[in-house]
């Protein structure tokens, strides 16, 4: 196969760039550093908030360069410029959607949380909120008047809980909101609610345009349903071999090695560098 020639590479974190210990394998670090040296933009693209992505930015050690200055957070709700230290693109869910989703979650025995760039907010701490805070490596904060707090509007609501309850609620929310929100499970126990027409793919499309080229010149790596929009939109959509069959079936390419074996780095070394 001829070498591929992307101008930007976007990377999901969990089960893609990261191994089972949530570390970046050295093969991945080296390959992405070489990409940045060649002037290929390297963009971490996660469901996590900005603060939760920064440890991995530091590990790659390319943020000082033009190629490493951007990250995409909260599943595409935010594009963050590390040099300017500010969001250059931001989307939020309407307050009335958040309030109604919270009501429906409560009726189904589930609790909700909402995200800011550095904090996850919730009405009460549970084993599920602790799990999310630990996974995302950000602060968690209990809000006394949580319902009133939701009126501000937020980029993302997460509804964690037992997969059976989550699946039932997902159907109810989709029926209730239609195209007023993007609703999906990022893990069987995490139900996500995002702004309409929002996803990693849309954020990459914005960033490519901002940088002066089309998304057909972007490559992305992903494994799960929150990666679908970027796998579909990017010119080079790469699924991890350990990813969902659905994602592998819609991808242009599938890695030969999994996330624990530096699958991203090995693919880049073989087909890009």
C-alpha positions as CSV (number, residue, x, y, z in Angstrom):
1,X,0.0,0.0,0.0
2,X,1.3,3.5,-0.8
3,X,2.1,5.8,2.1
4,X,-0.9,7.8,3.4
5,X,-0.4,11.6,3.6
6,X,-2.6,13.1,6.4
7,X,-2.2,16.7,7.5
8,X,-3.8,16.0,10.8
9,X,-4.1,12.9,13.0
10,X,-6.9,12.8,15.7
11,X,-6.7,10.2,18.4
12,X,-9.3,8.8,20.8
13,X,-7.7,8.0,24.2
14,X,-9.3,5.0,26.0
15,X,-8.9,1.6,24.3
16,X,-7.2,3.4,21.3
17,X,-4.1,5.5,22.1
18,X,-4.0,4.2,25.7
19,X,-3.4,0.7,26.9
20,X,-5.4,-1.2,29.6
21,X,-3.4,0.7,32.3
22,X,-4.4,4.1,30.7
23,X,-0.8,4.7,29.7
24,X,0.5,5.7,26.2
25,X,2.7,2.9,24.9
26,X,6.2,4.1,23.8
27,X,5.6,3.0,20.2
28,X,2.7,5.5,20.1
29,X,4.6,8.3,21.7
30,X,7.6,8.0,19.3
31,X,5.4,7.7,16.2
32,X,3.3,10.8,17.1
33,X,6.4,12.8,18.0
34,X,7.8,12.0,14.5
35,X,4.5,13.1,13.0
36,X,4.7,16.4,14.8
37,X,8.3,16.9,13.7
38,X,7.1,16.4,10.1
39,X,4.4,19.1,10.7
40,X,1.4,16.8,10.9
41,X,-1.0,18.1,13.5
42,X,-1.5,15.6,16.3
43,X,-4.8,16.2,18.2
44,X,-6.0,14.2,21.2
45,X,-9.7,13.8,20.8
46,X,-11.6,12.5,23.9
47,X,-14.8,12.4,25.8
48,X,-12.8,13.7,28.8
49,X,-12.8,17.3,29.8
50,X,-9.8,19.4,28.9
51,X,-8.1,19.0,32.3
52,X,-8.4,15.2,32.0
53,X,-6.6,15.2,28.7
54,X,-3.6,17.3,29.8
55,X,-1.6,14.5,31.4
56,X,-1.5,12.7,28.0
57,X,-0.6,16.0,26.3
58,X,2.4,16.3,28.7
59,X,3.4,12.7,27.9
60,X,3.5,13.3,24.2
61,X,5.6,16.4,24.8
62,X,4.7,18.2,21.6
63,X,2.3,21.0,22.9
64,X,5.0,23.6,22.5
65,X,5.0,23.1,18.7
66,X,2.4,24.3,16.2
67,X,1.6,20.7,15.4
68,X,0.7,19.9,19.0
69,X,-1.2,23.0,20.1
70,X,-4.8,21.8,19.8
71,X,-7.0,19.2,21.6
72,X,-10.6,18.2,21.2
73,X,-12.5,17.6,24.5
74,X,-15.9,16.4,25.7
75,X,-16.6,14.3,22.5
76,X,-16.3,17.3,20.2
77,X,-18.0,20.0,22.3
78,X,-14.8,21.9,22.7
79,X,-11.7,22.6,20.6
80,X,-9.0,24.0,22.9
81,X,-5.9,26.0,21.8
82,X,-3.1,25.2,24.3
83,X,-1.0,28.2,23.1
84,X,-3.8,30.7,23.6
85,X,-5.1,28.7,26.6
86,X,-8.7,29.1,25.5
87,X,-11.5,27.3,23.7
88,X,-11.8,28.3,20.1
89,X,-15.0,26.3,19.5
90,X,-17.7,25.4,22.1
91,X,-21.2,23.9,22.0
92,X,-23.6,23.4,24.9
93,X,-26.8,21.5,25.5
94,X,-29.9,23.6,26.1
95,X,-30.9,24.0,29.7
96,X,-34.5,22.7,29.2
97,X,-33.0,19.5,27.6
98,X,-30.7,19.0,30.6
99,X,-33.5,19.5,33.1
100,X,-35.9,17.1,31.4
101,X,-33.1,14.5,31.0
102,X,-32.3,14.8,34.7
103,X,-36.0,14.3,35.5
104,X,-36.3,11.2,33.3
105,X,-33.0,9.8,34.7
106,X,-34.4,10.2,38.3
107,X,-37.6,8.5,37.3
108,X,-35.5,5.6,36.0
109,X,-33.4,5.3,39.2
110,X,-30.3,7.0,37.7
111,X,-28.4,10.2,38.6
112,X,-26.8,12.7,36.2
113,X,-23.7,14.7,36.1
114,X,-22.5,17.6,33.9
115,X,-19.1,18.7,32.7
116,X,-17.0,21.9,32.6
117,X,-13.4,22.0,31.3
118,X,-11.9,20.9,34.7
119,X,-14.8,19.7,36.9
120,X,-17.6,17.1,36.9
121,X,-20.7,18.4,38.8
122,X,-23.5,16.3,40.4
123,X,-26.2,16.4,43.0
124,X,-24.7,13.6,45.1
125,X,-21.7,11.4,45.2
126,X,-22.2,7.8,44.2
127,X,-19.9,4.9,43.2
128,X,-20.7,5.9,39.6
129,X,-19.7,9.5,40.0
130,X,-16.5,8.4,41.7
131,X,-15.8,6.0,38.8
132,X,-16.1,8.8,36.3
133,X,-14.0,11.3,38.2
134,X,-11.3,8.6,38.6
135,X,-11.4,7.7,35.0
136,X,-11.3,11.3,33.8
137,X,-8.7,12.5,36.3
138,X,-10.6,15.8,37.1
139,X,-12.3,17.3,40.2
140,X,-15.7,16.2,41.2
141,X,-18.1,18.7,43.0
142,X,-21.4,18.3,44.7
143,X,-23.9,21.1,43.8
144,X,-26.5,21.8,46.5
145,X,-29.2,23.3,44.1
146,X,-28.3,21.0,41.2
147,X,-31.5,21.6,39.2
148,X,-31.1,25.3,39.2
149,X,-27.4,24.8,38.3
150,X,-28.4,22.9,35.2
151,X,-30.1,26.1,33.8
152,X,-26.7,27.5,32.9
153,X,-26.4,24.9,30.1
154,X,-23.4,22.6,29.8
155,X,-21.5,20.9,26.9
156,X,-22.2,17.4,28.2
157,X,-24.4,15.4,30.6
158,X,-23.3,11.9,31.6
159,X,-25.8,9.4,33.1
160,X,-23.8,6.5,34.6
161,X,-25.4,3.3,35.9
162,X,-26.2,-0.4,35.4
163,X,-26.1,-1.1,31.6
164,X,-29.7,-2.5,31.7
165,X,-31.1,0.8,33.1
166,X,-28.8,2.9,30.8
167,X,-30.1,1.0,27.7
168,X,-33.8,1.7,28.7
169,X,-33.2,5.3,29.4
170,X,-31.2,5.8,26.2
171,X,-34.3,4.7,24.2
172,X,-36.6,7.1,26.2
173,X,-34.2,10.1,25.7
174,X,-33.9,9.5,22.0
175,X,-37.7,9.4,21.7
176,X,-38.1,12.5,23.8
177,X,-35.4,14.8,22.2
178,X,-35.1,13.6,18.6
179,X,-32.5,15.8,17.0
180,X,-32.3,18.3,19.9
181,X,-29.4,16.3,21.4
182,X,-26.9,13.6,20.4
183,X,-27.4,10.6,22.7
184,X,-25.2,7.4,22.8
185,X,-23.3,5.1,25.2
186,X,-19.6,5.6,25.3
187,X,-19.3,2.5,27.6
188,X,-22.2,0.2,28.4
189,X,-22.6,2.0,31.8
190,X,-22.1,5.6,30.5
191,X,-24.9,7.3,28.7
192,X,-23.9,10.6,27.1
193,X,-26.0,13.5,26.1
194,X,-24.4,16.2,23.8
195,X,-25.5,19.2,21.9
196,X,-27.2,18.6,18.5
197,X,-24.9,18.1,15.4
198,X,-22.0,17.6,17.8
199,X,-19.4,15.0,17.7
200,X,-15.7,14.4,17.3
201,X,-16.1,14.4,13.5
202,X,-17.7,17.9,13.6
203,X,-15.0,19.3,15.8
204,X,-12.3,17.9,13.6
205,X,-14.1,19.4,10.6
206,X,-14.1,22.8,12.3
207,X,-10.4,22.5,13.2
208,X,-9.3,21.4,9.7
209,X,-11.2,24.4,8.3
210,X,-9.6,26.7,10.9
211,X,-6.2,25.4,9.7
212,X,-7.0,25.8,6.1
213,X,-7.6,22.3,4.7
214,X,-10.4,19.9,4.4
215,X,-11.3,16.9,6.7
216,X,-10.6,14.6,3.8
217,X,-6.9,15.2,4.6
218,X,-7.4,14.2,8.3
219,X,-6.7,10.7,9.8
220,X,-8.4,9.5,13.0
221,X,-8.1,6.5,15.2
222,X,-11.0,5.2,17.3
223,X,-12.7,2.1,18.8
224,X,-16.2,3.0,20.0
225,X,-19.5,4.6,19.3
226,X,-18.4,8.1,20.3
227,X,-15.8,7.8,17.5
228,X,-18.4,7.1,14.8
229,X,-18.7,10.7,13.4
230,X,-14.9,11.1,13.0
231,X,-14.4,7.6,11.5
232,X,-17.1,8.5,9.0
233,X,-16.0,12.1,8.2
234,X,-12.2,11.8,8.1
235,X,-10.5,11.0,4.9
236,X,-8.6,8.2,6.6
237,X,-10.8,6.6,9.3
238,X,-8.8,4.0,11.2
239,X,-10.5,1.6,13.7
240,X,-8.6,-0.3,16.3
241,X,-8.7,-4.1,15.9
242,X,-9.9,-4.3,19.5
243,X,-12.8,-1.9,18.7
244,X,-16.5,-2.6,18.1
245,X,-17.4,-4.6,15.0
246,X,-19.7,-1.7,14.0
247,X,-16.8,0.8,14.0
248,X,-14.4,-1.6,12.2
249,X,-17.1,-2.2,9.5
250,X,-17.4,1.6,8.7
251,X,-13.7,2.4,8.9
252,X,-11.4,2.8,5.9
253,X,-8.6,0.8,7.7
254,X,-8.3,-1.4,10.8
255,X,-5.0,-1.6,12.8
256,X,-3.2,-4.9,12.8
257,X,-2.3,-4.5,16.5
258,X,-4.5,-3.7,19.5
259,X,-4.3,-0.8,22.0
260,X,-2.1,-2.8,24.4
261,X,0.5,-3.4,21.6
262,X,1.0,0.1,20.4
263,X,-1.4,-0.4,17.5
264,X,-1.7,3.3,16.7
265,X,2.1,3.8,16.5
266,X,2.7,0.7,14.5
267,X,0.0,1.6,12.0
268,X,1.5,5.2,11.6
269,X,5.1,3.8,11.3
270,X,4.0,1.4,8.5
271,X,1.6,3.5,6.6
272,X,2.4,7.2,7.3
273,X,6.0,7.8,8.2
